[in-house]
Amino acid sequence: MSLLSTPTAAEPIILDGRKYTPVENGSALGLPQKTGYLSIIDVETIDLLFVIQIFDVPDPERTDSVSEQITEMTHDPAENRLVLTTNEGKRYALDLNGLSVSALTP
């Protein structure tokens, strides 16, 4: 049993036929870090459309600490974006038109 508690990833959000889901183990997908990504899947065809990096993990090789994880996602329809919050309190916005990511001030 580990003394480190792993945060629970945010529940997926489905918008306009796309499912947005935090990637909990990017290493298993061959990505350079375990967390910090969001996958976008076409709900109808079940095709993976994109994997977008939301944030950098400072030391992806480090195993003695809990990885930062996207723990909350909300849709902001006024700005047509997803607002993503991590277990460390950092916030990011994913623009749903251009799929660009920006850091938000706390």
Buried (B, 14 or more C-beta within 10 A) or exposed (E): EEEEEEBEBBEEBEBEEBBBBBBBEBEEEEBEBBBBBBBBBEEEEEEEEEBBBBBEBEEBEEEEEEBBBBBBBEBEEEEEBBBBBBBEEBBBBBEBEEEEBEEEEE
